[in-house]
Amino acid sequence: MTDILQLYPVTQQQRALNGLYLELNLCEQAAAGDVLIYSNYIASVDGRISVRDDDSAEFVVPKAITNKRDWRLYQELAAQSDVMLTSARYFRQLAQGKAQDLLPVGSAPEYMDLKEWRQLHGLKDQPDVVVVSNSLDIPAAALEEVQDRRVIICTGEQADDAQLGRMESMGLTVLIAGRERVEGKKLRQLLIDQGFRSAYMIAGPEVHRTLIADGVLDYLFLTTQLSLLGHDAFHTILSGQLDQPADLHLQRLYLDQIESSRQLFAQFALHPA
C-alpha cells in the first residue's frame, strides 16, 4: 500500500511505509575509517518526546504519540546499525519493566524482513550496544537481557572506582571517553577504533546534546505526530545549552496519509556534503 506522500524532495510521489528508510543504506555511508552517527525521536507538534508520569514520577513517551508505523521506521533505522548508543537510564527502565522494548531488531514476524536485510548486508543478527553513562548506575539484571550481543560501557575518567570494578567484574568492556563526562569527539573515535561504521543513538536529550554540541551527529530522524500535548513537566529532543545553534538541513520529508497516524517523517543532516 502506497500511503506515504513524499513532500521533499518535491515529487508528490506516493511511497510505501516498509522500506522507506531501509533504502538509505546507512550502514554503507561512512567513508573508510569513519563512522556515521544518527539519532531518532518521535515528538508532538509542541515538542514533547516524554512527559512525567504522575504515579511513578518517571518520564515516559506519551501513549498519545506512540504508534506502530513510527515503530516500523524505528526498527528500520536499527536494522542499519552496527551499534546502538543508549544510556544507563534505559537499562534502569528495562529492569523495572518500563522500557518501550528490548533493544531491536525486533523478533516479531513483521520484522523478519529486517533480519534478512541485515544478513544480506553482512551485519550480525543484532547491533552491538554502547552504554553512554557517567554514573554507571546500570542494573546487572537488565544487562543480562542483551548477552546475545557485545556490550561496551563508555564513561568519563571521574567515574566511581567501585562502579567501574562492578562493570569489569561482569565481563563488560569499559572504555574512557572523556574527563568529567563522556565527550562526543572521543566517543566517536572510540566507535571508529572498535570498527563500527554506523551508530544509532536512542538515548535521551542529554546524550543528544553532547553529540550535537561536539559536532559528531550526522543525521537526525524526527517523527512529528500532529497533535498538541501540553504538560508542564516534559523533555524535548535536546536539553542543556549549545554554544551556538546547530543548523539542520532537510534531506527528506514525508506525510503519513493514514488518518489514525497523522504524522510527518523527516530526515535532517547536520553536516551536509
NORQUIRA-V511106 format. One line per field, one symbol per residue. ss: DSSP state (H for helix, E for strand, C for the rest). phi: phi as a letter, one per 40 degrees, with the letter a starting at -180 (. if undefined). Layout:
ss = ???
phi = ???
This chain:
ss = CCCEEEEECCCCCEECCCCCCHHHCHHHCCCCCCCEEEEEEEEECCCCCEEECCCCCCEECCCCCCCHHHHHHHHHHHHCCCEEEEEHHHHHHHHCCCCCCCCCCCCCHHHHHHHHHHHHCCCCCCCEEEEECCCCCCCHHHHHHHCCCCEEEEECCCCCHHHHHHHHHCCCEEEECCCCCCCHHHHHHHHHHCCCCEEEECCCHHHHHHHHHCCCCCEEEEEEECCCCCCCCEECCCCCCCCCCCCCEEEEEEEECCCCCCEEEEEEECCCC
phi = .cbbbccadcbfccbcccgdcdccfccbcccdgbbcbbbaabacccgcbabcccccgccbccccbcaccccccdccccccbcabcbbcddccccccgbcdacdcccbcdcbcccccccccbgccdbccbbccaccgcbcccccccbccacbbbbacccccccccccccccgccbbcbiccacbdcccdccccccgcbabbcbcccccdcdccccgbccbbbbcbccabbggcbabbcabgbbcadccbbcbaabbcccdccfabbbbbbcbcc
